[in-house]
Structure formats: structure tokens, C-alpha cells
Amino acid sequence: MKEFVVIGLGRFGASVARTLYGLGNSVLGVDTDEAKVQAMVHDVTHVVQADATDETVLQSLGLANFDVAVVAIGNDMEASILVTLLLKELQVPYVVAKAASESHGKVLQRIGADRVVFPERDMGVRVANNLVASSILDHIELTADISVVELTANHRIDGKSLRELDLRAKYGVTVLAIKRGRKIEVSPSAEEKISHKDVLVAIGHNDNLRKFEAMLEK
């Protein structure tokens, strides 16, 4: 079990905190807004109303002992940058910071954020991909070139094994898992046969994934 602190309990921060807690982790939520703090009382391990831009507050919360800090402060860029900087000075091992813009993200990276996330932009990418390709259920961009996608199998590959499809050789795509209802087959064998409406979780370069998606939609 890891120790997480989520600073900023708006929509994004609250969602991250609840998910981490639901996965069995210890989660401390921090926000200056009393209403947001009260709303999270039953959804995380601990929640406090505090100003995270105050270094003495961060020290009093013992944040140096946490494994990961998530800076989910909304549109107050100055507060976001200051809190990220303070957390790195406290030597928190891994700091994830939410950015509202590309320039904001660049500043966060330069002051030491281990990972910068762009929730609005990333959600836009996922929605756009889902709209363009009807076979795509979800799209997660790992880098500018590589993504993980979930695709619905159809009649074109129904009954064929992964060996027969030979997706890695033909398309440069690797199937990481196959979802069948509530069951998930992780690292499926080459002899695993695909059934109509299976969901394939695949990874590859974006160009290769697009070629595979195009084949499914013919």
C-alpha cells in the first residue's frame, strides 16, 4: 500500500483521490475550501482543510514521508507552481502536477515535477479518437507517438487466433489483454482465439494502430 497526498480537491483532484483510495491506498486530501474537504470525508483516509502554499503547513502534515504527491490545484497557476516547488524541496519522491496550459506545464517540469498531466487536453484526445474511429472504445496516449487503445473485435477477426492474425508482424501492434465481459485475459497466448465483441487492449505506434483500426472498419 502506497501513501498518496492529493492537494486540490476540485473535480480532477477528488476523482484521483477517490480512485486511489478505492484501489486500497492510503490517501490524504488537502484543500483550502471547507465544503470540498467535508465532501471527501468518507472517500479518503484523511482529509484536511489547509493552505498548501505555506511551507510550515506541508511540514506539519509530514508530506516528506509520502510516496507520491498529486498537485491538482485548479486554475491558480502561481499556487500550483509554488506547491510543486515546495514538495520537491521537501524531497517527496514523486510529484505529479496538473497543468492548465502548455506553458504552465513547461514551468512545472522545469521546477522538478516528475510528471505533468493535462486532463482537459488528454480527455479531448480520447473523445476525438472515439468519434473518428467507431471501433475504438478508449484511447490512452503514452507518448506523442505511442498509445494504448481498446478496440471491439468484429466479424473480420472473429474465430481467428492471435497467431493467425500475426498483428505484430503485419501491423506492429501488440495485444496486451482481451476483455470478455467481466473476464480479462492478460498476456494472451498466440493460440488464443478472438470472438466477436471481444475487446482487445492493444499497444503500438499511433500510425500502426490507425492501420489496424482501418482494417477492422472495412
C-alpha positions as CSV (number, residue, x, y, z in Angstrom):
1,M,0.0,0.0,0.0
2,K,1.4,3.4,-1.0
3,E,0.9,6.7,0.7
4,F,-0.6,9.4,-1.5
5,V,-1.4,13.1,-0.9
6,V,-3.7,14.9,-3.2
7,I,-3.6,18.7,-3.0
8,G,-6.6,20.4,-4.5
9,L,-10.0,18.6,-4.3
10,G,-11.8,20.0,-7.3
11,R,-13.3,17.7,-9.8
12,F,-10.0,16.3,-11.0
13,G,-8.3,16.0,-7.6
14,A,-11.4,14.5,-6.0
15,S,-11.6,11.9,-8.7
16,V,-7.9,11.0,-8.4
17,A,-8.2,10.8,-4.6
18,R,-11.3,8.6,-4.6
19,T,-9.8,6.2,-7.2
20,L,-6.5,5.8,-5.4
21,Y,-8.4,5.2,-2.1
22,G,-10.7,2.7,-3.8
23,L,-7.6,0.8,-5.1
24,G,-6.6,0.2,-1.4
25,N,-4.1,3.0,-0.9
26,S,-3.7,5.5,1.9
27,V,-4.8,8.9,0.7
28,L,-4.6,12.3,2.4
29,G,-6.7,15.0,0.7
30,V,-5.8,18.7,1.2
31,D,-7.8,21.8,0.2
32,T,-8.5,25.3,1.4
33,D,-12.2,25.0,0.7
34,E,-14.2,23.7,3.7
35,A,-17.1,22.4,1.6
36,K,-14.7,20.4,-0.7
37,V,-13.0,19.0,2.4
38,Q,-16.3,17.9,4.0
39,A,-17.4,16.3,0.8
40,M,-14.4,14.0,0.8
41,V,-14.6,12.9,4.5
42,H,-15.8,9.4,3.7
43,D,-13.9,9.0,0.4
44,V,-10.3,9.1,1.5
45,T,-8.2,8.0,4.5
46,H,-7.8,11.5,5.9
47,V,-8.7,15.0,4.6
48,V,-7.7,18.4,6.0
49,Q,-8.5,22.0,5.3
50,A,-5.2,23.7,4.9
51,D,-3.2,26.2,2.7
52,A,-0.6,24.0,0.9
53,T,1.3,27.1,-0.3
54,D,2.5,27.5,3.3
55,E,5.7,25.5,3.8
56,T,5.1,25.1,7.5
57,V,1.7,23.5,6.8
58,L,3.3,21.0,4.4
59,Q,6.0,20.2,7.0
60,S,3.4,19.7,9.8
61,L,1.4,17.3,7.6
62,G,4.6,15.1,7.2
63,L,4.4,15.1,3.5
64,A,8.1,14.2,3.2
65,N,7.0,10.7,4.3
66,F,4.5,10.2,1.4
67,D,5.4,8.2,-1.7
68,V,3.5,10.3,-4.2
69,A,2.0,13.8,-4.2
70,V,-0.6,14.9,-6.7
71,V,-0.9,18.7,-7.2
72,A,-4.4,19.1,-8.6
73,I,-4.9,22.8,-7.9
74,G,-7.3,24.3,-10.4
75,N,-6.5,27.5,-12.4
76,D,-4.3,29.2,-9.8
77,M,-1.0,28.7,-11.6
78,E,1.0,30.5,-9.1
79,A,-0.2,28.3,-6.2
80,S,0.3,25.2,-8.4
81,I,3.9,26.1,-9.1
82,L,4.7,27.1,-5.6
83,V,3.2,23.9,-4.1
84,T,5.1,21.8,-6.6
85,L,8.3,23.5,-5.8
86,L,7.8,23.1,-2.0
87,L,7.1,19.4,-2.4
88,K,10.3,18.9,-4.3
89,E,12.2,20.8,-1.6
90,L,10.7,18.5,1.0
91,Q,12.0,15.6,-1.2
92,V,8.7,14.0,-1.9
93,P,9.9,11.1,-4.1
94,Y,7.3,11.5,-6.9
95,V,5.3,14.6,-7.7
96,V,2.5,14.7,-10.3
97,A,1.2,18.1,-11.2
98,K,-1.9,19.1,-13.2
99,A,-1.2,21.8,-15.8
100,A,-3.8,24.1,-17.3
101,S,-1.7,25.0,-20.4
102,E,1.4,24.0,-22.3
103,S,3.4,27.0,-20.8
104,H,2.2,26.1,-17.3
105,G,3.3,22.5,-17.9
106,K,6.8,23.6,-19.0
107,V,7.3,25.6,-15.9
108,L,6.2,22.7,-13.7
109,Q,8.6,20.4,-15.5
110,R,11.5,22.9,-15.1
111,I,10.9,23.2,-11.3
112,G,11.1,19.4,-10.9
113,A,7.6,17.9,-11.4
114,D,8.2,14.2,-12.1
115,R,5.1,14.0,-14.3
116,V,2.8,16.7,-15.7
117,V,-0.7,15.9,-16.7
118,F,-3.2,17.8,-18.9
119,P,-6.6,16.4,-18.0
120,E,-8.6,18.6,-20.4
121,R,-6.3,18.1,-23.3
122,D,-6.0,14.4,-22.7
123,M,-9.7,13.9,-22.5
124,G,-10.1,15.9,-25.7
125,V,-7.7,13.5,-27.4
126,R,-9.7,10.4,-26.2
127,V,-13.0,11.8,-27.2
128,A,-11.8,12.8,-30.6
129,N,-10.3,9.4,-31.3
130,N,-13.5,7.7,-30.1
131,L,-15.6,9.9,-32.5
132,V,-13.3,9.3,-35.5
133,A,-13.0,5.5,-35.2
134,S,-16.2,3.7,-34.2
135,S,-14.2,0.5,-33.2
136,I,-12.2,2.4,-30.5
137,L,-13.7,2.3,-27.0
138,D,-10.8,4.1,-25.3
139,H,-7.5,5.7,-26.2
140,I,-4.7,6.5,-23.8
141,E,-1.7,8.4,-25.2
142,L,1.5,7.2,-23.5
143,T,3.8,9.4,-25.5
144,A,3.4,11.6,-28.6
145,D,3.9,8.5,-30.8
146,I,2.7,5.5,-28.7
147,S,-0.8,4.8,-27.4
148,V,-2.8,2.1,-25.8
149,V,-6.3,1.6,-27.3
150,E,-9.3,-0.6,-26.6
151,L,-10.9,-1.9,-29.8
152,T,-14.0,-4.0,-30.3
153,A,-13.4,-7.2,-32.3
154,N,-15.7,-7.7,-35.2
155,H,-16.5,-10.3,-37.9
156,R,-13.2,-9.6,-39.7
157,I,-11.2,-11.3,-37.0
158,D,-13.9,-13.5,-35.4
159,G,-12.7,-17.0,-34.7
160,K,-9.1,-16.3,-35.6
161,S,-6.2,-16.9,-33.2
162,L,-3.6,-14.2,-32.4
163,R,-1.1,-16.4,-34.2
164,E,-3.2,-16.4,-37.4
165,L,-3.7,-12.6,-37.1
166,D,0.0,-12.0,-36.6
167,L,-0.7,-8.4,-35.6
168,R,2.8,-7.7,-34.5
169,A,4.3,-8.6,-37.9
170,K,1.5,-7.2,-40.1
171,Y,0.7,-4.0,-38.1
172,G,3.3,-3.5,-35.4
173,V,0.6,-3.9,-32.8
174,T,0.8,-6.0,-29.6
175,V,-2.3,-7.3,-27.8
176,L,-1.8,-6.8,-24.1
177,A,-5.1,-8.2,-22.9
178,I,-8.5,-9.5,-24.1
179,K,-11.7,-8.5,-22.3
180,R,-14.7,-10.8,-22.4
181,G,-17.5,-9.3,-20.3
182,R,-16.1,-9.2,-16.8
183,K,-13.2,-11.6,-17.6
184,I,-9.8,-10.3,-18.6
185,E,-7.2,-12.5,-20.3
186,V,-3.9,-10.8,-19.6
187,S,-0.9,-11.6,-21.9
188,P,-3.0,-13.9,-24.0
189,S,-1.2,-16.8,-25.8
190,A,-0.7,-17.0,-29.5
191,E,-3.3,-19.7,-29.7
192,E,-6.0,-17.5,-28.1
193,K,-8.9,-17.2,-30.4
194,I,-10.8,-13.9,-30.8
195,S,-14.6,-13.9,-30.5
196,H,-17.0,-11.4,-31.9
197,K,-17.4,-8.4,-29.5
198,D,-14.2,-9.2,-27.5
199,V,-12.4,-6.1,-26.5
200,L,-8.7,-6.0,-27.5
201,V,-6.3,-3.9,-25.4
202,A,-3.5,-3.1,-27.8
203,I,-0.3,-1.0,-27.8
204,G,1.6,0.4,-30.7
205,H,2.8,3.4,-32.6
206,N,-0.1,5.6,-33.5
207,D,0.3,5.1,-37.2
208,N,0.3,1.3,-36.8
209,L,-2.8,1.4,-34.6
210,R,-4.6,3.5,-37.1
211,K,-3.8,0.9,-39.8
212,F,-5.2,-1.9,-37.6
213,E,-8.3,0.2,-36.8
214,A,-8.8,0.8,-40.5
215,M,-8.7,-2.9,-41.3
216,L,-11.3,-3.6,-38.6
217,E,-13.6,-0.9,-40.1
218,K,-13.5,-2.1,-43.7
